[in-house]
Amino acid sequence: MLLHSFTTTMEFRLGVDLDRQDQRYPAVREVLGELTGSVGNASGVEAWETLEWGTGETQLRNGTIVGLLASNGVLSEAKCQALAKFPYGGLREELGVNEELAIEVRTLSPDAQVIFWGGDLDSASISVTEERLLLLRTTGGDEVPAKLRVSLFEAPFVSDSLYLTEIMYAPTSGTEWIELYNPHDTAIMLSGWKLSDLEEDDLITGTATEQLSIPARTAAVIASNPTIFASDYPSVSYVFGVEDSALGNGLGDTGDSLTLSYGALSYTKSWEATTDGADGDGNSLTRDCSTCDGWTATTATPGAV
């Protein structure tokens, strides 16, 4: 470790709980101590960064010591980036944190973000932050100076949302599928999410031993037949299905409307084959950005936003 520094930032306001604020000081140090205290472990697997939150024989949700160090005691870029696999409540629980939490790793030269995980620190009214400067082993094997920052804070809760970014509604072969993008800085759990067209609702499902999730800033695919899709596109990491063999009542070849919903949260996108294209010509409908309104017919790129 090159340097250990401690900083706090506070914006006092009427009614602030000073005792609670004092409790954040040791808590933030404890979190930073766990992150920099070991290589981590998930059910005996030290390479926990290769695991997923809710799928696989060994899962991160079954109890993980979230250590970010490589075997030589420096930060591991791969482990830092794997924080993106944890949902907000999941990592806070693993670290024993009840407050709002943010974790950031940046290289110093060049100044570049390796990972930001957590809540909206910019909206925090009160925060406590601790920093440590360490070497970071990159995925390419180099070691560079980096800064690890951990913050506990108070801020409004930010709800989950997903964007529909690509549709294959009329494939020439294979299976119908859609691409979803998680724009947030933490993973999103898919349990309870519904996909609906104009005629039918479907739950996005896994098996009895799975808790499906999409990592932070990552795209996933929902396919009517996940097995066929995975065979056609083996490089796509996150592929899920629905409770029956069709997306809704089957995506309409002339046009349709799809709604993603979770409780009171709802998001709808529509298309028309005559105006948007991709009607059985091998192309898919994509959006130039996750929040853009229009569709563009182009070569399918599932899993890449």
MORA-V41429 format. One record per pair of residues at least 24 apart in sequence whose ideal C-beta (glycine too) atoms are under 8 Angstrom apart, sorted by the first residue. I is the first residue (numbers start at 1). J is the second residue. If there is no record, write none. Layout:
BEGIN
i j
I J
I J
END
This chain:
BEGIN
i j
1 36
1 132
1 133
1 134
2 133
2 134
2 135
2 145
3 132
3 133
4 132
4 133
5 130
5 131
5 132
5 133
6 130
6 131
7 129
7 130
7 131
8 127
8 128
8 129
9 127
9 128
9 129
10 126
10 127
10 128
11 124
11 125
11 126
12 126
13 125
13 126
16 126
21 126
21 128
24 99
24 128
24 152
25 128
27 97
27 99
27 128
27 152
28 128
28 129
28 130
28 150
28 151
28 152
29 130
30 96
31 95
31 96
31 97
31 101
31 150
31 152
32 130
32 132
32 148
32 150
34 65
34 66
34 67
34 95
35 66
35 67
35 68
35 103
35 148
35 150
36 67
36 68
36 69
36 75
36 132
36 134
36 148
37 67
37 69
38 65
38 67
38 69
39 67
39 69
39 70
39 71
39 76
39 79
40 64
40 65
40 66
40 67
40 68
40 69
40 79
41 65
41 67
48 79
48 82
49 76
49 78
49 79
49 81
49 82
51 85
52 85
52 213
53 85
53 86
53 87
53 90
53 187
53 211
53 213
53 215
54 189
54 206
54 210
54 211
54 212
54 213
55 206
55 210
55 211
55 212
59 211
60 85
60 86
60 90
61 90
61 211
63 94
64 94
66 91
66 94
66 95
68 105
68 148
70 137
72 137
74 134
74 135
74 136
74 137
74 143
75 105
75 134
75 135
75 136
75 137
75 146
75 148
76 136
76 137
77 114
77 136
77 137
77 138
77 139
78 139
80 105
80 114
80 115
80 136
81 114
81 115
83 115
83 117
84 115
84 117
84 185
84 186
84 187
84 215
84 216
84 217
84 218
85 187
85 213
85 215
86 117
86 186
86 187
87 186
87 187
87 188
87 189
87 213
88 118
88 119
88 186
88 187
90 187
91 117
91 186
97 152
99 152
99 153
99 154
100 124
100 152
100 153
100 154
100 155
101 150
101 151
101 152
101 153
102 149
102 150
102 151
102 153
103 148
103 149
103 150
103 151
104 147
104 148
104 149
104 151
105 136
105 146
105 147
105 148
105 149
106 146
106 147
106 149
107 136
107 144
107 145
107 146
108 133
108 144
108 145
108 146
108 147
109 144
109 145
114 146
116 185
117 185
117 186
117 216
118 151
118 185
118 186
119 153
119 155
119 157
119 158
119 185
119 186
120 155
120 156
120 158
121 151
121 153
121 155
123 155
123 156
124 151
124 153
124 154
124 155
125 153
125 154
125 155
126 153
126 154
127 151
127 152
127 153
127 154
128 152
128 153
158 184
159 265
160 184
160 188
160 189
160 262
160 265
161 265
161 267
162 188
162 193
162 214
162 260
162 267
163 267
163 287
163 290
163 291
164 258
164 260
164 267
164 269
164 287
165 219
165 286
165 287
165 290
165 305
166 284
166 285
166 286
166 287
166 300
166 301
166 302
167 251
167 258
167 271
167 278
167 284
167 285
167 295
168 278
168 284
168 285
168 300
168 302
169 251
169 252
169 253
169 256
169 271
169 273
169 278
169 285
170 251
170 253
170 273
170 278
170 279
170 280
171 280
171 282
172 280
172 281
172 282
174 228
174 229
174 232
175 223
175 224
175 225
175 228
175 229
175 232
176 223
176 224
176 246
176 247
176 250
176 251
177 221
177 222
177 223
177 224
177 229
177 247
177 302
178 221
178 222
178 247
178 251
178 258
179 219
179 220
179 221
179 302
179 303
179 305
180 214
180 219
180 220
180 221
180 222
180 260
181 218
181 219
181 290
181 305
182 214
182 215
182 216
182 217
182 218
182 219
182 220
183 217
183 290
184 216
184 217
185 216
185 217
186 216
187 213
187 214
187 215
187 216
188 213
188 214
189 213
190 214
190 240
192 262
192 263
193 260
193 261
193 262
194 259
194 260
194 261
194 262
195 222
195 242
195 247
195 248
195 258
195 259
195 260
196 248
196 258
196 259
196 261
197 247
197 248
197 249
197 250
197 251
197 252
197 256
197 257
197 258
197 259
198 248
198 249
198 252
198 256
198 257
199 248
199 249
200 246
200 248
200 249
201 248
202 242
202 243
202 244
202 246
202 247
202 248
203 242
203 243
204 240
204 241
204 242
205 240
205 241
205 242
205 243
206 240
212 240
214 238
219 302
219 303
219 304
219 305
220 303
221 302
221 303
222 247
223 247
224 250
229 302
233 302
233 303
235 303
236 302
236 303
237 303
238 303
253 279
253 280
254 279
271 295
END
